[in-house]
Structure formats: structure tokens, C-alpha cells
Amino acid sequence: MEHESQYKWGVVLVACMAIFIIVLDSSAMNVAITNLVVELNTTLSVIQSIIALYALIIASFMLLGSKIQDILGRKKTFLVGLLIYGSGTTIATLSINAAMLMVGWAILEGIGAALMLPATTTLVSSSYEGKDKVTAFGIWGGIAAMGAAIGPIVGGIFTTYLSWRLVFGSELIFIGAILFFRHYLSESKPTLQWKDLDIIGAILSIISLILIVVGILFLSRPENWGYVGILIVSGSILFVLFLLWEKRRINKGLEPLTDISLLKNRLFGLGNLNSVITQIPLAGFLFIIPVFLQQVTKTNAFYTGLALLPASIAILLFSILGARFSSFLESKHIIMIGFIVSAAGTFILSSVFNLNTQIMDIIPGTIVFGIGIGLLLSQLTNLTMAAAGTHQETDASGFLNSFKNLGYSMGTALIGVLLLIGIFGGLTAGIESSNLAENRTTSQIQEELINYVENMQTDTPQIPPELVPQATQIVDSAISSAMNRTFDVLGLIMILGFITSIFLPKTKKSLNKLKKD
């Protein structure tokens, strides 16, 4: 409940600053990919893996982070997460190689965010009632969208004119502000002890999700394909074992890591599924657009951020407008419209990529895509959380945030892999129609050109200098063709989202009742 002795929206203020820096990381650093490759002396696939790992760590530790609230209390859990996040931000700012960036950004920031995110949801939910709760969650969602909206341009400015390190460094200011305003947060009474924690469930959930996403990432290199099936199947089996283990604990009257009975609720289950489906294309979009602009058109980070800005503004604007649309439209119908509109945006984009593509050519498609994503983000969180009872809010927030971040991690991994596979196929066709393969096998040239793709921004391309012009043309053509096919896949994923959203129950009456309470 809100405290009359202090600022009414203080809890939302603190929660919004936290969600802002967590979201800002991913969206801002996507435009710095090329600079990261050069300055940290690494490759595109390594940076892709770090981006995917950040979201994966959040997803993997989210259920554990959510349950720890019941042991430590919401406020203490949030602050512990904040301190871990701050230490990761400091390490990422000072990174001298990819390994250091991975530890600071992907691992420590990821674990910190996994403790903070579910706590922000329950802190807001427990601090407001009725119309104020709807407004508070609207502000929370809008700020999250704003973080995604301004991230590319912030990352572009810092990367081009100052340093990408300031993206991380500037977050320390927000961390200091959150600590200053922490008195607005009220502590919850712990309901569990450490001995009640489902350690086996936590281990099963963490390892299963990591194996699945790492298996997808391994698709990016042909030499690793033999491990892909083993990793994905093993991860899937462990996740099924996790669900069975949770059911067993519930039947025995023991405290589970999370209340899996929530998944029996059609609204909650389909809401989580649609959140995952939304995040996959969004993550893929934010990853491959900068790759194309910087690798093919040689656009710098600032102009890459500008190129993404119209889409980001559309996401922000329609995430706010979408909440108003729900006063006269079913949330289910807004979600269905969102999937169709975003699919239309991806199909528009699938036809614009070629060697002569300019930034203005992609703007119409990115705006349409952003409108659709904004409509989806405006509804999915509130709609899904509405399915949970008061006593299930902690578990529901853990489930929702875990699966959203899992979708984002899978999107970065899957779409990045599809792009690289498309490039690989394009290289094969290009090599066979050129004279590059004289006295060497096609596979040897493919390996050289793949290395060239990953190092084409450095001063040491991995092919003979006399073949660089022809190789560059083949590589650029392969990337363009792969972009077109990849956006077709993004569109099909959105169509799948539209189909699943048809089965969402209508909830207009119940949500309107909540607004009037």
C-alpha cells in the first residue's frame, strides 16, 4: 500500500530507474558491435554470444531471484541485486578484452538484473491498488520501452564521439540515485528460510536453459554442429525434469522454486508464450540491423543509432497509446493487431536489403515493425500478470520476466545464427561463380571468407590482399541475401504469434473492473 508520508510515486521512480538501466544495456550496445570487435580484438560471433548470454543469465537466474524475495524480503533482494549489478557495470566499463566484458556485463550484470527485475514487479504491485496500480504498471512499462527507444541513439553518441564504455559508466549514476531514493521502498516480511529453498529445482532450471541457448549459438560454426543436437535435447530433457521435480515438491507439500500450477491458467500460459514470441524477433531485429549497417554500408555507431531511432520512437509511442486503446478494444485484439502489423514491417524490410541500401530505405519498414511491437508491449505484461492471484505475484513475475529474457536471448542467438547460415550459403554460390577457388577447395575459401566477415573491420583481413575486392563483393552480396531471408523468418515468427494470440481469452471486463476499483 502507498505511504501517505512520502512521495506517492516514489516506488515507481526507483523501479523505473532500475528497469531503465537493465533495458538500456542491450539496446545501446547493439550499435557498438563493430567497435567492440575492434577494440577488444575479438570476433562478431563472440560479441553475439555475450549479448545473448546477458539475456540468458537473466532468464536462467530469474526464478531463483524471484524466490529469494520470500527469504530476504523484496527490498533487500532488490538492493543486493543492485550492488551485484553495479560491480558488473564497473568491470564492463574497464574491460580490456572480451572475457572481462563477459564477466562484467553478461554474468554479474545478468545475475544482478535477475534479482532486481522480479523485485521491481512485486514492489510496484504491492505498493498500489486499483487505478493507481494500473497507472503504475503503465509507467513502468513505458519507461522500459523508453530504455529500448533511446538506447540505440545513446549508444551511438557515446560509441562514435566518446567511448562505448560510457554506456556502462553512465549507469553508475543511476545506481547512485537508486541508493539515494531507496527509502521509498518498503520491506516485505520473509515467509521462507534458506532451508526451504529448492536448490535442485534452481540447478535444473538454470542448466536446462543455458544448454538450450548455447546449443542454438553453436549453430553459428559448422564445426560445432555435432554438439547442437546433444545440447538442445539435453537442455529440453532437464527442463522437463525440472517441471516434474516442481510438481513432486508441490504434491509433497514442500516449497517449490516456482508455482508451476500457474501454467495451467490459459491466460498466463499463452501470455508467456506470446511474450517469448514477441521478444525473439525484437532481439533479432536489434542485432542484425546494426550488423548490416556497419558491416555492409560501413555506417558508424551514431548513424546506426539514428537509423533505429524511428522504430524506437514508434515502440515508445504505441506502447503508451496501446494502453489507451484497451479502454475500447479487447487486449486480445490489440495483441493480434500488434502481431500482424509487426509481421508486415518485417516483410517490408525483407525486400530492401542489397548492396546499395541506404538508411532511408529501411525507415518505413522499421517504423511499421516498431508500431506493432509497441502495441504488443503495451498489453502483454499487464494481461499476463492479471491472471495471477495476489499470493502468486512473486512466482508470476519470476516466470514472466524469465521467459521474456529467454525469448530475447534465443532471438539474439537464433536470428544471428540464421544470418550466418544465410551468409554461408551465399558465400558458396559466390565462390562457385568466381575464380577464388582456383587451386583450393570451396570449403577452404568458405572458411577464409567467414574469417574475413568476422575481421573485415580490422587491418588484417584473413585472405590474400589481391583477392580483397572480389571477396568483399561476394561477402556483401551474401550478407544482403541473408538479411532478406532472415527478415522473412522474423515475419513468419510474428504470424505464429498472431495464431497463438487467437486462443487468448477475452479479458476486457475483468481489466476494466480493475481500473474502476
C-alpha positions in Angstrom: 0.0 0.0 0.0 1.2 3.5 -0.6 2.6 5.6 2.3 0.9 9.0 2.7 4.0 10.3 4.5 6.2 10.1 1.4 6.0 10.8 -2.3 3.2 8.7 -3.8 5.1 7.6 -6.9 8.5 7.0 -5.1 8.3 3.3 -5.6 7.7 3.6 -9.3 10.5 6.1 -9.6 13.0 3.7 -8.1 11.6 0.7 -10.1 11.7 2.7 -13.3 15.4 3.7 -12.9 16.2 0.1 -12.3 14.3 -1.3 -15.4 15.7 1.6 -17.5 19.4 0.7 -17.0 18.7 -3.0 -17.5 17.0 -2.5 -20.8 19.4 0.2 -21.9 22.4 -2.2 -21.9 21.1 -4.4 -24.6 19.7 -1.8 -26.9 22.6 0.6 -26.6 25.4 -1.9 -27.1 23.8 -3.4 -30.3 25.1 -0.3 -32.2 28.6 -0.7 -30.8 29.1 -4.2 -32.1 31.8 -3.3 -34.6 33.7 -1.1 -32.2 33.6 -3.9 -29.6 35.1 -6.3 -32.1 37.9 -4.0 -33.0 38.8 -2.6 -29.5 38.6 -5.9 -27.7 40.3 -7.8 -30.5 37.6 -10.4 -30.9 35.0 -11.6 -33.4 31.4 -10.9 -34.3 30.3 -14.3 -33.1 31.9 -13.7 -29.7 30.1 -10.4 -29.2 26.8 -12.0 -30.4 27.4 -14.7 -27.7 28.0 -12.1 -25.0 24.8 -10.2 -25.9 22.8 -13.5 -25.9 24.5 -14.6 -22.7 23.4 -11.4 -20.9 19.7 -12.1 -21.5 20.3 -15.8 -20.9 21.8 -15.3 -17.5 18.9 -13.0 -16.5 16.4 -15.7 -17.8 18.2 -18.6 -16.1 18.5 -17.0 -12.7 15.1 -15.2 -12.7 13.1 -17.9 -11.0 15.8 -18.2 -8.3 15.9 -14.4 -7.9 12.2 -14.2 -7.6 12.1 -16.9 -4.9 14.9 -15.2 -2.9 12.4 -12.3 -2.2 10.5 -14.7 0.0 13.7 -15.4 2.0 15.3 -12.0 2.2 12.4 -9.7 1.6 11.7 -7.6 -1.6 13.7 -4.6 -0.7 16.8 -6.4 0.5 16.7 -8.7 -2.6 16.5 -5.7 -4.9 19.4 -3.9 -3.2 21.6 -7.0 -3.2 20.9 -7.3 -6.9 21.7 -3.6 -7.4 25.1 -4.0 -5.8 26.0 -7.1 -7.9 24.8 -5.2 -11.0 26.9 -2.2 -10.0 30.1 -4.3 -9.7 29.4 -5.8 -13.1 28.9 -2.4 -14.6 32.2 -1.2 -13.2 34.1 -4.3 -14.6 32.4 -3.9 -18.0 33.4 -0.2 -18.1 37.0 -1.1 -17.5 37.1 -4.2 -19.9 40.3 -4.8 -21.8 39.2 -8.0 -23.5 36.1 -10.0 -24.4 36.4 -12.3 -21.4 36.4 -9.3 -19.0 33.3 -7.8 -20.7 31.6 -11.2 -20.5 32.2 -11.5 -16.7 31.2 -7.9 -16.0 28.2 -7.4 -18.4 26.8 -10.9 -19.2 27.4 -12.7 -15.9 27.5 -10.2 -13.0 25.0 -7.7 -14.5 22.9 -10.6 -15.6 22.7 -12.1 -12.1 22.1 -8.6 -10.6 19.3 -8.0 -13.0 17.7 -11.4 -12.2 17.4 -10.3 -8.6 16.2 -6.8 -9.4 13.6 -7.4 -12.2 11.1 -9.6 -10.4 11.5 -7.4 -7.3 10.5 -4.3 -9.3 7.3 -6.0 -10.4 6.3 -7.1 -6.9 7.4 -3.8 -5.3 5.1 -1.9 -7.6 2.3 -4.4 -7.3 2.3 -4.4 -3.5 2.6 -0.6 -3.3 -0.6 0.4 -5.2 -4.2 -0.7 -5.7 -6.9 -0.3 -8.2 -6.4 2.5 -10.8 -3.1 3.6 -9.2 -1.8 0.0 -9.8 -2.8 0.2 -13.5 -1.2 3.6 -13.8 2.0 2.4 -12.0 2.5 -0.6 -14.3 1.8 1.7 -17.3 4.6 4.0 -16.2 6.9 1.0 -15.5 6.2 -0.5 -19.0 6.6 2.9 -20.7 10.0 3.5 -19.1 11.1 0.1 -20.2 10.1 0.9 -23.7 11.8 4.3 -23.4 15.1 2.5 -22.4 14.8 0.4 -25.6 13.8 3.5 -27.6 16.7 5.8 -26.7 19.3 3.1 -26.2 20.5 3.0 -29.8 21.0 6.7 -30.1 22.7 6.9 -26.6 24.9 4.0 -27.6 25.6 5.7 -31.0 26.6 9.0 -29.5 28.9 7.5 -26.8 30.5 5.0 -29.2 31.1 7.4 -32.1 32.1 10.6 -30.2 33.3 9.4 -26.8 33.5 5.7 -25.9 31.2 2.7 -25.7 32.5 2.3 -22.1 30.4 5.3 -21.1 27.2 3.3 -21.8 28.2 1.2 -18.8 29.8 4.0 -16.8 26.8 6.3 -17.0 24.7 3.6 -15.3 26.7 4.1 -12.1 24.9 7.5 -11.8 21.5 5.8 -11.9 22.7 3.2 -9.4 23.8 6.0 -7.0 20.4 7.7 -7.5 18.6 4.4 -6.7 20.6 4.0 -3.5 19.7 7.6 -2.5 16.0 7.1 -3.0 15.9 3.6 -1.5 13.9 4.8 1.5 10.8 4.9 -0.8 10.9 1.1 -0.9 9.1 -0.9 1.8 10.4 -4.2 3.0 8.2 -7.3 2.9 8.3 -9.9 5.8 10.2 -13.0 4.8 8.0 -16.0 4.5 10.7 -18.7 3.9 14.0 -19.7 5.3 17.1 -20.7 3.3 16.5 -24.3 4.2 13.2 -24.1 2.3 14.9 -23.1 -1.0 14.5 -25.6 -3.8 18.2 -25.9 -4.7 17.7 -28.9 -7.0 15.0 -27.1 -8.9 17.2 -24.0 -9.2 20.1 -26.1 -10.6 17.8 -27.9 -13.1 16.2 -24.7 -14.4 19.5 -22.8 -14.8 21.4 -25.6 -16.5 18.5 -26.6 -18.8 18.0 -23.0 -20.2 21.7 -22.5 -20.6 22.1 -25.7 -22.6 19.3 -24.9 -24.9 20.5 -21.4 -25.8 24.2 -22.5 -26.1 23.0 -25.2 -28.4 21.4 -22.6 -30.7 24.6 -20.5 -30.5 26.7 -23.4 -31.6 24.8 -23.4 -34.9 26.9 -20.4 -35.9 30.0 -22.5 -36.6 29.8 -25.6 -38.8 32.5 -27.4 -36.8 30.2 -27.3 -33.7 27.1 -28.7 -35.4 27.7 -32.1 -34.0 27.1 -30.8 -30.4 24.0 -28.8 -31.3 21.5 -31.7 -31.0 23.1 -33.0 -27.8 22.9 -29.6 -26.1 19.4 -28.8 -27.1 18.0 -32.3 -26.4 19.8 -32.4 -23.0 18.5 -29.0 -22.1 15.0 -29.9 -23.0 15.1 -33.1 -21.0 16.4 -31.3 -18.0 13.7 -28.7 -18.3 11.0 -31.5 -18.3 12.7 -33.0 -15.3 12.6 -29.5 -13.6 8.8 -29.4 -14.2 8.3 -32.9 -12.8 10.5 -32.1 -9.8 8.4 -29.0 -9.1 5.2 -31.0 -9.3 6.7 -33.6 -7.0 7.6 -30.9 -4.4 4.1 -29.4 -4.6 2.5 -32.8 -4.1 4.6 -33.4 -1.1 3.7 -30.1 0.5 7.3 -28.7 0.0 8.0 -25.2 -1.2 8.7 -25.3 -5.0 11.1 -22.9 -6.7 8.1 -21.6 -8.6 4.4 -22.4 -8.7 4.1 -24.3 -12.0 0.3 -24.5 -11.5 0.2 -21.0 -13.0 0.9 -22.6 -16.3 -2.5 -24.3 -16.2 -4.1 -20.9 -16.4 -4.7 -20.4 -20.2 -4.3 -16.6 -19.9 -1.0 -16.9 -18.1 0.4 -19.7 -20.2 -0.5 -18.0 -23.5 0.6 -14.6 -22.2 4.1 -16.0 -21.5 4.2 -17.8 -24.9 3.3 -14.6 -26.7 5.9 -12.7 -24.7 8.6 -15.1 -25.9 7.4 -14.9 -29.5 7.5 -11.1 -29.3 11.0 -11.0 -27.9 12.6 -13.3 -30.5 12.0 -11.0 -33.5 12.7 -7.9 -31.4 16.1 -9.2 -30.3 16.9 -10.4 -33.8 15.9 -7.0 -35.3 18.1 -5.1 -32.9 21.0 -7.4 -33.6 21.1 -7.8 -37.4 20.2 -4.2 -38.4 23.4 -2.8 -36.8 25.4 -5.7 -38.3 24.2 -4.9 -41.8 24.6 -1.2 -41.5 28.1 -1.4 -40.0 29.5 -4.3 -42.0 28.0 -3.7 -45.4 27.2 0.0 -45.6 30.1 0.9 -43.2 27.7 3.2 -41.2 29.2 4.3 -37.9 27.6 3.7 -34.5 25.9 7.2 -34.3 24.2 6.9 -37.6 23.2 3.3 -36.8 21.5 4.6 -33.7 19.8 7.3 -35.8 18.6 4.6 -38.2 17.0 2.7 -35.3 15.5 5.8 -33.7 12.3 5.9 -35.8 11.5 2.3 -34.8 12.4 3.1 -31.2 10.1 6.1 -31.1 7.3 4.1 -32.6 7.7 1.4 -30.0 7.6 4.0 -27.2 4.7 5.9 -28.6 2.5 2.9 -29.3 3.4 1.2 -26.0 1.8 4.3 -24.4 -1.1 4.6 -26.8 -1.8 0.9 -26.7 -2.8 1.2 -23.0 -5.4 3.8 -24.0 -6.7 1.7 -26.8 -7.6 -1.0 -24.3 -10.4 1.2 -23.0 -12.4 0.5 -26.1 -10.7 -2.6 -27.6 -10.1 -6.0 -26.1 -6.4 -6.5 -25.1 -6.5 -9.8 -27.0 -7.5 -7.9 -30.2 -4.7 -5.3 -29.7 -2.2 -8.1 -29.4 -3.5 -9.7 -32.6 -3.2 -6.4 -34.4 0.3 -5.9 -33.0 1.5 -9.2 -34.4 0.0 -8.5 -37.8 1.5 -5.0 -38.0 4.9 -6.1 -36.9 4.9 -9.0 -39.4 4.0 -6.5 -42.1 7.1 -4.5 -41.1 9.4 -7.5 -41.3 8.1 -8.4 -44.8 8.6 -4.8 -45.9 12.2 -4.9 -44.7 12.8 -8.3 -46.3 12.8 -6.6 -49.8 15.0 -3.6 -49.2 18.4 -5.1 -48.4 21.0 -5.0 -51.2 24.5 -3.6 -51.8 23.1 -0.1 -52.5 20.7 0.1 -49.5 20.7 3.4 -47.7 19.4 4.2 -44.2 16.3 6.0 -45.6 15.4 2.8 -47.4 14.8 0.8 -44.2 13.0 3.6 -42.2 9.4 2.7 -43.4 9.7 -0.9 -42.6 11.3 -0.3 -39.2 8.5 2.2 -38.2 5.8 -0.3 -39.1 7.7 -3.0 -37.1 8.0 -0.6 -34.2 4.3 0.2 -34.2 3.5 -3.5 -33.9 6.0 -4.2 -31.2 4.7 -1.1 -29.2 1.1 -2.4 -29.3 2.3 -5.8 -28.1 4.4 -4.4 -25.2 1.5 -2.2 -24.1 -0.6 -5.3 -23.3 1.4 -8.4 -22.6 2.8 -7.7 -19.1 -0.5 -6.4 -17.6 -2.5 -9.0 -19.3 -0.3 -11.9 -18.1 0.1 -10.7 -14.6 -3.7 -10.2 -14.3 -4.0 -14.0 -14.4 -2.1 -14.4 -11.1 -3.7 -14.2 -7.7 -2.2 -11.9 -5.0 -0.3 -14.9 -3.4 1.1 -15.8 -6.8 2.6 -12.4 -7.8 6.2 -13.3 -6.9 6.1 -16.6 -8.9 4.2 -15.0 -11.7 6.7 -12.1 -12.1 9.6 -14.6 -12.0 8.0 -16.7 -14.7 7.1 -13.8 -16.9 10.5 -12.0 -16.7 12.4 -15.3 -17.1 10.6 -16.3 -20.2 10.8 -12.8 -21.7 14.5 -12.7 -21.3 14.8 -16.3 -22.5 13.0 -15.2 -25.7 15.3 -12.2 -26.1 18.4 -14.5 -25.6 17.0 -17.0 -28.1 16.2 -14.3 -30.5 19.8 -12.9 -30.5 21.2 -16.4 -30.8 18.7 -17.8 -33.3 18.5 -14.8 -35.7 22.2 -14.3 -35.6 22.7 -18.0 -36.5 20.2 -17.7 -39.3 22.0 -14.7 -40.7 25.4 -16.5 -40.5 23.9 -19.7 -42.2 22.5 -17.5 -44.9 25.8 -15.8 -45.4 27.5 -19.2 -45.5 25.1 -20.3 -48.3 25.6 -17.1 -50.2 29.4 -17.5 -50.0 29.1 -20.9 -51.5 27.2 -19.6 -54.5 29.6 -16.6 -54.9 32.7 -18.8 -54.7 31.4 -21.2 -57.3 30.8 -18.4 -59.8 34.2 -16.7 -59.2 37.8 -17.6 -59.6 38.6 -17.5 -55.9 38.6 -21.3 -55.6 41.4 -21.9 -58.1 43.9 -24.4 -56.7 41.8 -24.5 -53.4 38.6 -26.2 -52.3 35.3 -24.4 -51.8 35.4 -25.3 -48.1 38.8 -23.7 -47.7 37.6 -20.5 -49.3 34.4 -20.5 -47.2 36.4 -20.7 -44.1 38.7 -17.8 -45.2 35.7 -15.7 -46.1 33.9 -16.4 -42.9 37.0 -15.3 -41.0 37.1 -12.2 -43.3 33.5 -11.4 -42.4 34.4 -11.5 -38.7 37.5 -9.4 -39.2 36.6 -7.1 -42.1 36.7 -4.1 -39.8 40.3 -4.8 -38.7 43.5 -4.0 -40.5 44.4 -7.7 -41.1 41.9 -9.4 -43.4 42.4 -13.1 -43.5 42.6 -13.5 -47.2 45.3 -12.6 -49.8 45.3 -8.8 -50.5 44.8 -9.1 -54.2 41.5 -11.0 -53.7 40.1 -8.5 -51.2 37.9 -6.5 -53.8 36.3 -9.6 -55.2 35.9 -11.2 -51.8 34.3 -8.0 -50.4 31.7 -8.1 -53.2 30.9 -11.7 -52.6 30.6 -11.2 -48.8 28.4 -8.1 -49.2 26.1 -9.9 -51.6 25.9 -12.9 -49.3 25.1 -10.7 -46.3 22.4 -8.8 -48.2 20.7 -12.0 -49.4 20.9 -13.5 -45.9 19.3 -10.4 -44.5 16.3 -10.7 -46.8 15.8 -14.4 -45.9 16.2 -13.7 -42.2 13.5 -11.0 -42.2 11.2 -13.4 -43.9 11.7 -15.8 -40.9 11.0 -12.9 -38.5 7.7 -12.3 -40.3 6.8 -16.0 -40.0 7.5 -15.9 -36.3 5.2 -12.9 -35.9 2.5 -14.8 -37.9 2.9 -17.7 -35.4 2.3 -15.1 -32.6 -0.9 -14.0 -34.3 -2.1 -17.6 -34.4 -1.4 -18.3 -30.8 -3.0 -15.0 -29.7 -6.3 -16.1 -31.3 -6.6 -18.5 -28.3 -6.2 -15.9 -25.7 -9.4 -15.5 -23.5 -11.2 -12.2 -23.6 -10.4 -10.2 -20.5 -11.9 -6.7 -21.2 -14.5 -6.9 -18.4 -12.1 -8.0 -15.7 -9.4 -5.5 -16.7 -12.0 -2.6 -16.8 -13.2 -3.7 -13.3 -9.6 -3.5 -12.1 -9.3 0.1 -13.4 -12.5 1.1 -11.6 -11.6 -0.4 -8.2 
